[in-house]
Amino acid sequence: MRGVLLCIIGMSKVARSMRIAIQGSGVAAASCAQRLSKAHEVTVFESGRGPGGRTSTRRAGSYQWDHGAQYFSPKTEQFASAVDEWRASGWCDVWEGAHCVWSAEAGVSRDPKAGGVKRYVGSPGMNAICKGLLAGIDTRFETRAAARRNPLGGWTLEHGKTGATLGEFDFVISTDKTSTALHRQDLDRKLLEAFVKPAAAVRSYPSLALMVATKPTGLEFDSLLLEGHPHFSWLARDDSKPGRKRSDGEECWLAHASPDFTQRLIEASKQSRGKQKPNAFRSAIVRELVPHFEALVGELQPGGGGKGGKAEVLLAQGHRWGTAFPVAPFEGGGQFYLDREHAFAACGDYFTPFSGRVEGAWISGSSLADELLAGSLQQP
């Protein structure tokens, strides 16, 4: 009889609705939150002004840019099925266009892979996917949440800047690798050492994004992958993507700096002024990259050789992604991290073979949710 009672008690612990806090609102967080919200009370905390993480959309007046992830092409059947659902919901569409590559030897040519690969983007902005997934879920923006473990179990979340209490929760999920940074104090580093140490050890390449609005450029491509260019690795005309067409003829260009240039600018900033404030560094991105962008447009315009004239820039903004491209997956394998004893979990693209990709984030977040819904989500 005692064994039966224990079994019933154990089942009730799994079955009851629990309060779950999720740090971050990118694809991993949104996919995890959507699934868990079917059985539990989920609250998402995002330090930025909107959802998306690296699938965010930057807007300035009538202009917009996908300044992080540019597109995604499913590699697995599971993700392909999810993308079909997103498309049916109106959250994404296929990016048709002139996709090209550049090399110093051959110049601009059609991307040989473009014909056989579908490129999907969120519509009308990349962040439409996370907006759709988080619809109906309590999501609090401009709120960096720090998690503190309670002596008797559960967690208290506090505002990372003001210290104000954000609520009590049974379970915490981290989807932002930067939450392990020393200066953030978002997690109890001693309690969660088994996660924090290997997560903090996952090296990532930074990335610099230049967002530019221009008068018509005459460029004959919609995206350009640059191989070995001294200043840029990628150019894309954002208004060529679905849901972004402009009627005034002006263009929105997104340029990602080359890895070498990115590293040089970061190092120069450290040596000349020490650690700059974010706004100062964003200004440096604009100051250093706009002239190179203008020169590149002149070279790539019909006629080439710089004779086509410089781009007429109407507005320019810069952004730095500190952990854009994880070098290797989280040590220890698995598609997520789960600490049942402390009611904590983590997910993100860096747990998967698809590091730095939308697909990797979706696989990790949805896999964690499925594991928790299958019976692992219970208080110790």
N, C-alpha and C positions, 0 to 999 in steps of 0.2 A: 504494500500500500504506500509506504514511504517513497519507493522508487517512482510510482505513478505520480505522486504529488510533485516530486522534484521535476519530473518531465513536464508536467503541466505548467509549473512555475517558469521553467526554462523557455517553453514555447511562448508564454505570455510576454516575456522580456523581448523576444524577437519580434513578436507581432505588434506590440504597441507602437504608436506613432512617437517619433523622437524629434527633438529640436536639433537641427544640423546647421552649423555655420560653415560657409565656404569662403575662403579668402581668394579674391580674384574673380574676373568675369570674362575670361577668354574662352576659347572653344572647349578646352578641357573642363573648365568650371561649369560652363553653360550646359554641355552635354551631360555631365554628372548631375547637375542640379535638376534638369528636366526629368530625368529618370527617377531620381530619389523623391522628387516632389509628389509622385503618384502615391507614395505610402507614408511620407514623413513631412514635417514642417521645416522647410528649407529657407535660410536667409543668406543672401549673397552680399559680400562687402567688397567694394571696388574703390581703390584710391583715386582713380581717374574720374573724369566728368561723364564718361559714357562707357558702354560695354565693348568688349572685343579683344582686349589685350593687344597682341600683335596683328589681330584682324580689325583694328580700329580704323575709323574714317575721320580724317581731319577736315574741318570746314572753316572757311573764312569768307564771310559775305556769301556770294553766290558760287564761290569756288569750293571744290572738294578734291581730296586725294586719299587713296588707300596708301598710307605711308609705311606700312609694315608688309604683311603677306600680300603678294600681288595676284596670285591665283592658285588653284589646286587642281590636280589631276589624279583621281582615285587609282590606287595601286592594288587594293584588296576588294573582294566582292562585298564584304560587310560595309566598307565605307562607301562604295559605289551605291549600295542600296540606300544608305543614309542621305547621300547627295540627291538621289532621285526623289526622296521625300521632301528635302529642302526645296528642290526645284518646283515640285507640285504645290508647295505651300507659298511659292512666290518669293522665297528668300534668296535664291541664287539663279544664275543663268549661265549659258555658254558665252564666253568671250570670243566672238569671231573677229578677225582682223588680220592685218599684215604683221606677222610675228617674224622678226629678223634677228640675225646675229652679225657681229662686227669683229673683224680682226685687222691688225695692222697690214697684213699681207693682202687680204682679199677685199677689205672694205666691208660694205653692207651687202648681205645676201639673205635670201629667204632661209628661215630656220628649217632644216631638213626634217625635223621631228614634228613640225607644226601640223602637217596634214593628217597624221595618224593619232594625235592626242587631243582630247577635248580639254580646254582650259575653262574652269568654272570660277566665277567671282560672285561675291555677295551682291545683291541688287536691291535698292539703288546705291548701296555702299557696302563694302566688305563687312561692316559690323551688323548688317541686316540679319545675318545668320544667328549671331549671339542674341540680338534683340528678339528674334523669333523664338529661340530656345528658352529664353528667360521670361517670356510673356506670362503674366500671372504669378510670378515668383517675387517675393519681397527682395528687391535689390536696392542697396543703399550706395549711392555714388559719392565721390569725394570723401570717402570714409575708409581710412586704412585701419584695419582691425588688428589689435594685438591680443593673442590668446594666453590666458593664465589658467593653469590647472588648479581646481579647487581641492582642498585637503580630503573631502569626503566623496570626490568623484565629480565628473562633469567639468565644464569650462566656463569662465567668465571672460567675455570679450570687452576690451576697452578701446576707445579711440586712440590711435597711435600718436596723435598730436596733443589732444586736450586731456587725455586720460579719463574722459567721461565713460561711464559704463554703458555698453551697447546691448547687454543682455546675458542671460544664462543659457548654456547649450549643453546637450548630452554628448555631442560629437563635433569634431573640427576637421575640416579638410583644407589643406593648403594646395593651391594650384599655381602659385607664383614662386619660382625658385629664388627670387631676390628676398623672400621673407626670411631666408637663412642668413642674410647679411648681418654682420655685427652691428652696424649702425641702425638697423631697423628695429631690433628688439621685438619682433612680431611673434616669436615662438620661445618657449622655455628651452634654451639650448642644452641645459644639463639633463632635463627630463627626456628630451627627444634627441639625444646625442646620436643614436643609431640612425636617425634620418638626417639630421642637420650636417654632420661631418661629411658623409659621402655626397650629399646634395650640394654643399658648398664647394666640394672638390670638382664638380662637373664644370670644366672650363667652357666658356662661350666666347665667340668672337663678337665684338661690338659692330654696329652698323650705323652709318650716318645717312639720313634721308633729307634730300632737298626738294621742297615743294614749290613749284613755280607756275604762275599764271602768265600767259603770254598772248600777244596778238598772233594771228595765224603765222605759222612757221614755214609751211610748205613741205615739211618733212613727210616722206612717203612710207612711213611705217608707224605701227601702233605700239609695238614693244621692240626693244633692242637689247639683246644680251651681248655685252662687250667683254671680249676675252683678251686680257693683257693690256687693257687701257690704263694709262697712268692715273686717271682721276675718277672714272666711273665704271661700275660693273653692270648697271641696268638703267634703262630709260623706258618709261611707259607714258602714253597719253591717256590719262585717266578718263577723259571725256569720251574715249572710244569704247569704253566698257558699257554693258547693258545698264539702262536706267540713268545714264549720266549725260546724255546728249545735250549740247548747248545750242541755242538758237542765235547767239550773237557772233559766232565764228571764233571767239577766244578759246584758248586751249589750256588745259591743266596738265602739266608735266610733273612726273615723279622721277627723281634721279637718286639712285643709291650709289654712294661713293665706293671706290675700289677698296679692298682690304688694306693695301699698302698706304693709300692716302688717308684712310680712316685712322690707322695707327700713327701716322706721322702727325696728324692734326691733334690727336689726343696727347701724344708725347710733347708736342710743342706747347700745348696749353699748360701742361703740368710744369714744364721747365720755365716758362716765361712768367706765369702768374700763380703757380701753384694750382690747387683745386678750385676751378671756377664754379660759380653758381650756374644752375641749369640755363637760365635766360642768357647769360653771357656766352656760354658755349654755343647755344643755338644761334646767337648772332654771329659767332665766329664761323659757323657752318655756312651761313648765307654769305658772309663777306668773302670767304675763301673759295666757295664753290660756284657762285653765280658767274664770275668772269669765265671760268672754265666751261660752264654750261653754255654761255653765250658763244664762246669760241667753237665749241663742238657743234652747235646748231649750224653755224656758218659753214663748217666743214662738211656736214652731212646734207645740207640743202642741195637740190638739183643744181649741178654746175660744180659744186664741191670746192675743195681747195681754199676754203675760207672766203670765196668770192660771193657767196650767197648772202652775206650780211649777217650781223648778229641778231639774236632773238630780241624782240622788244618785250622786256620783262615788265609786267604790271604789278606783280606782288611776289614776294619770296619769303618762305619760312623754312626753318631747319628743325630737325629732330634727331636725337641720339637714342638708339636702342642699345642699352648696356649689355643685354644677354640675348642677342638676336639668334645666334646660331650655335647651339650646343655642339661640342666637338665629339663627345661620346655619350652613350646612354648611362643612366644611373648605375653605379656599381652594385652588383648583386642580382641583376636580371629582374624579370617580371615587368608587367605593364603599369604597375603602380606600387605604392608603399602602403602597408596596412599594419598598424600597431593596435591590436585589439585591447591590450592591457590598459593603454592610456587613452582609448577612444579617439584615435588620431589616424588620419590617412593623408596621402599626398598623391597627386597625379599631374601629368604634363607631358608634352612631347618628348622631353629628355629621358623618359622611361622606355621609349620604344626605338625600333630601328629607323623610324621616320623623324629623327630629331630636326627641329626647326620647321616642321611642316604642319599644316592644318590637320592632315590625316593622323599624324602621330598624337596630336592633342586630343582628337576625337576618340581614338582607340583607347587611350589611357583613361580619359574621363568616363566614357561609357562602360569600360571594363570594370573600373572600380565600383561604379554604381550597381552593376549587375552582381558583383561579388557581395556587396553589402545587402542588397535586396534578397539574395539567396539564403541569407541567414547569419551572416557574420556581424551584422550591425546590432550590437547589444552592449549594455553596460557591463563592465567586468564585475 
